[in-house]
C-alpha cells in the first residue's frame, strides 16, 4: 500500500465519503475570480477581494510554504425535507447544511485527526494546514483537481455518482503523495434545470471559457446569510419561506435526484424543539425548549426568538452567521409571503424589536398580509419610529400594502418557493 492509499484509508475511517489527492500547483481560476470581483458580483463579501486573500488563493505556498500535496475530502450532509415542507408556507425552510452542527467544526476536527494519524503511521512530522470554507483556499477547484467532481451550472461541485450535497475540506501537506487524475468532463450536458428553477435568476449560465457564473447578490443564500442589510424589496416575494440559505438549484439537479443518499453523520441531522446540536452542552440556566428546532419550524414561533432563545438556538450551529437580526429579518419576509392573518400577531410584536432591521421587514410583512390589526399597528409605530429606514418601510407598507383587499392564506396553506 502506497502513501496515497494509506492516507485515503485513514480519511475513510474518519467518516469522509469522498477522498482525493491533488498537487499544490498554483490556481488556474484566479483570473476568473478577479473578473467576478471586478464586476461586483460578490456583494458585501469584501473579504473575497482583499489582495492578501487573492494572493493566497492563487498560490498555496503563501499559506504553507512546504506544501507538496493536498488531501481533499467530501462529507455528505444530505437529508430529506420533513413532510409538507417547503410547500407548507407557515413553516420555514433552512438549507440542509445548517440544520445540525456547524460543519466547519465537524470537518475540521475530522481532518485534524487524519493529519495526526497519518504522521503516526508514517513515523514522521508532516507540515499541514486544514481549511474548511473559512480561509483563502479555492476548495472547489482543488476538489475538481482531485477527481471529486466537476463545476455544474449551479456553480456547485457535482460528483457523477454522489451529487453535490457534500462539504469540502482540504488538508495541505508538506510531503510528496501520489495524486489522482482530475475530473475534467462536464456532465451537465444541455441540462438547464438549476438555471430555470432559481427564483431570483442568480444563475447566469457559463461564460465563454465554460466557467459557471453566479450573481451572488441575487442568490437567496447570499440574501439570507451574507447580506448584512435589508433584502431588496423586489426580491422579497421571490424568497418564499426560505429563511436561511437555499437548496433549490441542488434539489432539481438530476445527479441529486438520482444519487443523493441521506447522510450517516449524526451531527448533521435536523434538530427538534429545544434540541442542541450534537456535542453542544447546555449553558447554566438555559431553558429546556426555547426554540422550535430546524426541522421545518413554524415561522410564528421563530419570530418569538429573543436574545436568550437565539443564543440557545444558534450556539454550535452555522445559523449563527446570520445573527439574530438577520435571521428574524428572513423570518419576517417569509411571514409576509405566507400571507395569513395568523402571522399578524407575531409581526406586530416584531415592530417593537430593538433592531431596526427586524422592525422594517416586519412592517413589509404586515403590508403583504393586509389586515385591520396590521394597519393599526403600522400607523401607530410610524408615528413614533426614530430610525429613518424603518420609518420609510412603515410608510411604504401603509401606502403600498394589501389593505384594500386583505389576503388570507389558511394556516398550513400552500406557498412554495420551488419553481413550478
TIMARMI-679343 format. One record per residue (C-alpha): residue number from 1; residue in one letter; x, y, z. Coordinates in steps of 0.2 Angstrom, whole numbers, plus 2048, in hexadecimal, padded with zeros to 3 digits. Each point is the difference from the previous one (the first is absolute). Example, Ala and Ser with C-alpha at 12.3 -4.5 7.8 and 13.67 -1.06 7.14 Angstrom:
<banus>
seq	type	X	Y	Z
1	A	83E	7EA	827 $
2	S	806	811	7FD $
</banus>
This chain:
<banus>
seq	type	X	Y	Z
1	X	800	800	800 $
2	X	807	811	7FB $
3	X	800	810	809 $
4	X	7F0	806	7F7 $
5	X	7F7	7F0	804 $
6	X	804	801	812 $
7	X	7FB	812	801 $
8	X	7EF	7FD	7F7 $
9	X	7FD	7F1	80B $
10	X	802	80B	810 $
11	X	7F4	80D	7F9 $
12	X	7F3	7F3	7FC $
13	X	802	7F9	812 $
14	X	7FC	811	806 $
15	X	7F0	800	7F7 $
16	X	803	80A	7F1 $
17	X	7F6	7FB	7F1 $
18	X	80B	806	7F2 $
19	X	813	801	800 $
20	X	80C	806	7F3 $
21	X	812	807	7FF $
22	X	806	80D	7F4 $
23	X	810	80A	7FE $
24	X	804	811	807 $
25	X	802	809	7F0 $
26	X	7FA	812	7FF $
27	X	7EE	803	7FC $
28	X	7FA	802	7EE $
29	X	7F0	809	806 $
30	X	807	810	807 $
31	X	7FD	80A	7F0 $
32	X	7ED	7FB	800 $
33	X	7FF	804	813 $
34	X	808	811	7FD $
35	X	7F4	804	7F1 $
36	X	7F1	7FA	80B $
37	X	805	80C	80E $
38	X	803	80E	7F4 $
39	X	7EE	7FE	7FA $
40	X	7FB	802	812 $
41	X	7F7	7F0	800 $
42	X	806	7FC	812 $
43	X	7F5	80D	808 $
44	X	805	804	812 $
45	X	80C	7F1	801 $
46	X	80F	80C	800 $
47	X	80C	7F3	808 $
48	X	800	7F7	7EF $
49	X	808	810	7F8 $
50	X	80E	803	80C $
51	X	811	7FF	7F7 $
52	X	808	7F5	80D $
53	X	7F1	7F4	7FE $
54	X	801	800	7ED $
55	X	813	7FC	801 $
56	X	7FD	7F2	80C $
57	X	7F3	7F8	7F5 $
58	X	80B	802	7F1 $
59	X	80F	7F6	808 $
60	X	7FE	7F4	80F $
61	X	812	803	804 $
62	X	7FB	811	807 $
63	X	7F7	7F6	80D $
64	X	80B	7F1	803 $
65	X	811	803	7F8 $
66	X	805	7ED	800 $
67	X	7EF	7FB	7F8 $
68	X	803	7F1	7F4 $
69	X	7EF	7F8	7FF $
70	X	7EE	803	805 $
71	X	7F4	7F3	808 $
72	X	7EE	805	7FB $
73	X	7F1	7F8	808 $
74	X	7ED	801	7FE $
75	X	7F4	7FD	80F $
76	X	7EE	7FC	7FB $
77	X	7F3	80B	809 $
78	X	7F0	7FC	7F6 $
79	X	7F0	7FD	809 $
80	X	7EE	7FF	7FB $
81	X	7F4	80F	803 $
82	X	7F3	7FD	80D $
83	X	7EF	7FB	7F9 $
84	X	7F6	810	7FA $
85	X	810	80B	7FE $
86	X	803	80B	7F6 $
87	X	7EF	800	7F9 $
88	X	7F8	804	811 $
89	X	804	813	801 $
90	X	7FC	802	813 $
91	X	810	7F6	803 $
92	X	812	806	7FC $
93	X	80D	7F7	7F6 $
94	X	812	800	805 $
95	X	80D	7FA	7F4 $
96	X	804	7EE	803 $
97	X	812	804	805 $
98	X	7FB	80B	80F $
99	X	7F3	7F6	809 $
100	X	80D	7F7	80B $
101	X	811	803	807 $
102	X	80B	80D	7F8 $
103	X	809	7F6	7F2 $
104	X	810	80B	802 $
105	X	803	7F8	811 $
106	X	7FC	7EE	7FA $
107	X	80A	800	7F1 $
108	X	80F	809	807 $
109	X	801	7F4	80F $
110	X	7FF	7F1	7F5 $
111	X	80E	807	7F5 $
112	X	80B	804	80F $
113	X	7FE	7EE	805 $
114	X	805	7FA	7EF $
115	X	80F	80B	801 $
116	X	805	7F9	811 $
117	X	7FD	7EE	7FB $
118	X	80A	802	7EF $
119	X	80F	807	809 $
120	X	7FF	7F1	80D $
121	X	7FF	7F3	7F2 $
122	X	80E	808	7F6 $
123	X	80B	803	80F $
124	X	804	811	7FB $
125	X	7FB	812	803 $
126	X	7F6	807	7F1 $
127	X	7FD	812	7FF $
128	X	7ED	803	7FD $
129	X	7F2	80C	800 $
130	X	7ED	7FD	800 $
131	X	7F3	80B	7F8 $
132	X	7ED	7FE	800 $
133	X	7F8	80F	7F7 $
134	X	808	80C	80C $
135	X	810	805	7F7 $
136	X	808	806	7F0 $
137	X	7FF	7EF	7F7 $
138	X	7F6	7FC	7F0 $
139	X	7FA	7F0	807 $
140	X	7F5	7FC	7F1 $
141	X	80E	802	7F4 $
142	X	80B	7F4	80A $
143	X	7F2	7F4	802 $
144	X	7FE	800	7ED $
145	X	812	7FD	7FE $
146	X	7FF	7F2	80C $
147	X	7F3	7F7	7F6 $
148	X	7F1	803	80B $
149	X	7F5	809	7F3 $
150	X	7FD	80D	7F3 $
151	X	7F9	812	801 $
152	X	7EE	7FF	7FC $
153	X	7F5	80E	7F9 $
154	X	7FB	804	812 $
155	X	812	803	804 $
156	X	800	7F1	80C $
157	X	80C	7F2	7FF $
158	X	7F7	7F1	7FA $
159	X	806	7EE	802 $
160	X	7F9	7F4	7F2 $
161	X	7FA	7F3	80C $
162	X	7FD	80A	810 $
163	X	7F9	811	7FB $
164	X	805	810	808 $
165	X	7F9	7FF	812 $
166	X	812	7FF	808 $
167	X	80B	80B	80A $
168	X	812	802	7F9 $
169	X	80F	800	80C $
170	X	812	801	7FB $
171	X	810	7FB	809 $
172	X	810	808	7F9 $
173	X	80F	7F5	803 $
174	X	812	803	7FF $
175	X	805	7EF	7F9 $
176	X	7FF	7F7	7EF $
177	X	7F1	7F6	7FE $
178	X	7FA	7F7	7F0 $
179	X	7F2	80B	7F8 $
180	X	7F0	7FB	7F7 $
181	X	7FA	805	7EF $
182	X	7F4	80F	7FF $
183	X	7EE	7FF	7FB $
184	X	801	80A	7F0 $
185	X	7EF	7FB	7F7 $
186	X	7F1	80B	802 $
187	X	7F1	7F4	803 $
188	X	7F3	80E	800 $
189	X	7FE	7FE	7ED $
190	X	7F1	80B	7FA $
191	X	7F7	7FF	811 $
192	X	7F9	811	806 $
193	X	7F6	7FA	80F $
194	X	809	80B	80D $
195	X	800	80F	7F6 $
196	X	7EE	7FF	7FC $
197	X	7FB	7FC	812 $
198	X	80A	80E	809 $
199	X	7F2	80C	806 $
200	X	80B	810	7FF $
201	X	809	7FC	7F0 $
202	X	811	800	809 $
203	X	807	7F3	7F5 $
204	X	807	807	7F0 $
205	X	806	7F1	7F6 $
206	X	812	7FE	7FA $
207	X	80C	80D	7FA $
208	X	80A	7FE	7F0 $
209	X	80D	7F5	809 $
210	X	7F2	7F4	806 $
211	X	801	806	812 $
212	X	7EF	801	809 $
213	X	7FB	812	806 $
214	X	7F6	805	80E $
215	X	7FA	811	805 $
216	X	802	7FE	813 $
217	X	7F6	80F	804 $
218	X	7F0	7F8	7F9 $
219	X	803	7EF	808 $
220	X	7F4	7FC	80E $
221	X	80F	7F9	80A $
222	X	809	810	7FF $
223	X	7F0	80A	804 $
224	X	7FC	7F6	80F $
225	X	811	7FD	807 $
226	X	80F	80B	7FA $
227	X	7F5	810	7FC $
228	X	801	80B	810 $
229	X	7F3	80C	7FB $
230	X	7EE	801	7F9 $
231	X	7FB	7F3	7F3 $
232	X	7FB	80A	7F0 $
233	X	7ED	802	800 $
234	X	7FF	7F9	7EE $
235	X	808	7F0	806 $
236	X	7F6	7FD	810 $
237	X	7F1	7F7	7F8 $
238	X	80C	7F5	7F6 $
239	X	808	7F9	810 $
240	X	7F0	7F7	806 $
241	X	803	7F7	810 $
242	X	812	7FD	7FE $
243	X	807	808	811 $
244	X	812	7FB	7FF $
245	X	809	7FB	7F0 $
246	X	7F8	7F7	7F2 $
247	X	801	7EF	7F8 $
248	X	7F5	802	7F0 $
249	X	80E	7FF	7F3 $
250	X	806	7F0	809 $
251	X	7EE	7F8	802 $
252	X	7FD	801	7ED $
253	X	811	7F9	7FB $
254	X	7FE	7EF	7F8 $
255	X	810	7FA	808 $
256	X	7F8	803	812 $
257	X	7EF	7FA	7FB $
258	X	808	7F0	7FA $
259	X	80E	7FD	80C $
260	X	7FF	80A	810 $
261	X	7FF	7F5	810 $
262	X	7FC	806	811 $
263	X	810	804	80A $
264	X	806	7F4	80D $
265	X	809	80D	80B $
266	X	7F4	803	80F $
267	X	807	812	803 $
268	X	7F7	806	7F0 $
269	X	7EF	7FA	804 $
270	X	7F2	80D	802 $
271	X	7FB	805	812 $
272	X	7F0	7FE	809 $
273	X	7F8	80D	80C $
274	X	80D	806	80D $
275	X	80D	7F4	7FA $
276	X	812	805	7FF $
277	X	80C	7FB	7F2 $
278	X	809	7F0	804 $
279	X	80E	802	80C $
280	X	7FB	812	806 $
281	X	7FD	800	812 $
282	X	7F3	80B	809 $
283	X	804	810	808 $
284	X	7FC	804	812 $
285	X	7EE	805	801 $
286	X	7FC	7FC	7EE $
287	X	7ED	7FC	7FE $
288	X	7FC	7EF	7FA $
289	X	7F6	804	7F1 $
290	X	803	812	7FB $
291	X	7FF	7FE	7ED $
292	X	7F5	7F5	7F3 $
293	X	80F	7F7	7F8 $
294	X	806	800	7EE $
295	X	7F5	7F2	7F9 $
296	X	7F4	80B	7F7 $
297	X	7FC	80B	80F $
298	X	7F1	80B	801 $
299	X	804	812	7FB $
300	X	7F5	808	80D $
301	X	80A	7F7	80E $
302	X	811	805	7F8 $
303	X	7FA	812	800 $
304	X	7FF	7FF	813 $
305	X	813	7FD	802 $
306	X	807	80C	80D $
307	X	813	802	803 $
308	X	800	7F2	80D $
309	X	7F6	7F4	7F4 $
310	X	80B	805	7F1 $
311	X	80F	7FC	80A $
312	X	7FA	7EF	804 $
313	X	7FA	7FD	7EE $
314	X	80F	805	7F7 $
315	X	80E	7FA	80C $
316	X	80B	7F3	7F7 $
317	X	7F6	803	7F0 $
318	X	804	808	7EF $
319	X	7F0	80A	802 $
320	X	80A	80B	80C $
321	X	808	809	7F1 $
322	X	7F0	809	7FB $
323	X	7FF	808	812 $
324	X	7EF	801	809 $
325	X	7FB	810	7F6 $
326	X	804	7F9	7EF $
327	X	7F7	7EF	804 $
328	X	7F0	809	806 $
329	X	801	80B	7F1 $
330	X	7FF	7F0	7F6 $
331	X	7F2	7F9	80A $
332	X	7F6	811	7FF $
333	X	801	7FF	7ED $
334	X	7FB	7EE	800 $
335	X	7F1	805	80B $
336	X	7FB	80D	7F3 $
337	X	801	7F3	7F2 $
338	X	7F5	7F4	80B $
339	X	7F3	80D	7FF $
340	X	7F5	7FA	80E $
341	X	7F8	80B	80D $
342	X	806	7F2	80C $
343	X	811	809	7FE $
344	X	7FA	811	805 $
345	X	803	7FF	813 $
346	X	812	7FA	7FE $
347	X	804	80E	7F3 $
348	X	7F7	80D	80B $
349	X	80B	7FB	80F $
350	X	80F	801	7F5 $
351	X	7FD	812	7FC $
352	X	806	803	812 $
353	X	810	7F6	7FD $
354	X	810	80A	806 $
355	X	808	7FE	7EF $
356	X	7FA	80B	7F1 $
357	X	804	7F2	7F4 $
358	X	7F3	7F5	808 $
359	X	7F3	80E	802 $
360	X	801	805	7EE $
361	X	7FE	7EF	7F8 $
362	X	7F2	7FC	80D $
363	X	7F7	810	7F9 $
364	X	802	7F9	7EE $
365	X	7F9	7F0	805 $
366	X	7F0	808	808 $
367	X	7FE	80A	7F0 $
368	X	800	7F0	7F6 $
369	X	7F2	7F8	80B $
370	X	7F5	80F	801 $
371	X	7F5	800	810 $
372	X	7F8	80D	80B $
373	X	80B	7FB	80E $
374	X	80F	801	7F6 $
375	X	7FC	811	7F9 $
376	X	7FC	807	811 $
377	X	811	7FA	806 $
378	X	809	807	7F2 $
379	X	7F8	811	802 $
380	X	804	800	812 $
381	X	812	7FB	7FE $
382	X	803	80C	7F2 $
383	X	7FB	80F	80B $
384	X	80E	7FB	80D $
385	X	80E	7F8	7F5 $
386	X	810	809	801 $
387	X	80A	7F6	7F4 $
388	X	7FF	808	7EE $
389	X	801	7EF	7F6 $
390	X	7F3	7F8	80B $
391	X	7F4	80F	800 $
392	X	801	7FF	7ED $
393	X	7FC	7ED	800 $
394	X	7F1	804	80C $
395	X	7F9	80D	7F4 $
396	X	803	7F6	7F1 $
397	X	7F7	7F1	808 $
398	X	7F1	80C	803 $
399	X	800	808	7EF $
400	X	804	7F0	7F6 $
401	X	7F9	7F2	80B $
402	X	7F1	7F5	7FC $
403	X	7F4	808	80C $
404	X	7F3	804	7F3 $
405	X	7FF	7ED	7FC $
406	X	805	7F6	80F $
407	X	80A	7F0	7FB $
408	X	7FD	7F1	80B $
409	X	808	7EF	7FE $
410	X	7FA	7F3	80C $
411	X	80C	7F9	80C $
412	X	809	7F2	7F8 $
413	X	7FC	808	7EF $
414	X	80A	7FE	7F0 $
415	X	80E	80C	7FB $
416	X	80F	7F7	7F9 $
417	X	811	808	7FC $
418	X	804	7F3	7F4 $
419	X	7FF	804	7EE $
420	X	7F1	7F7	7F8 $
</banus>
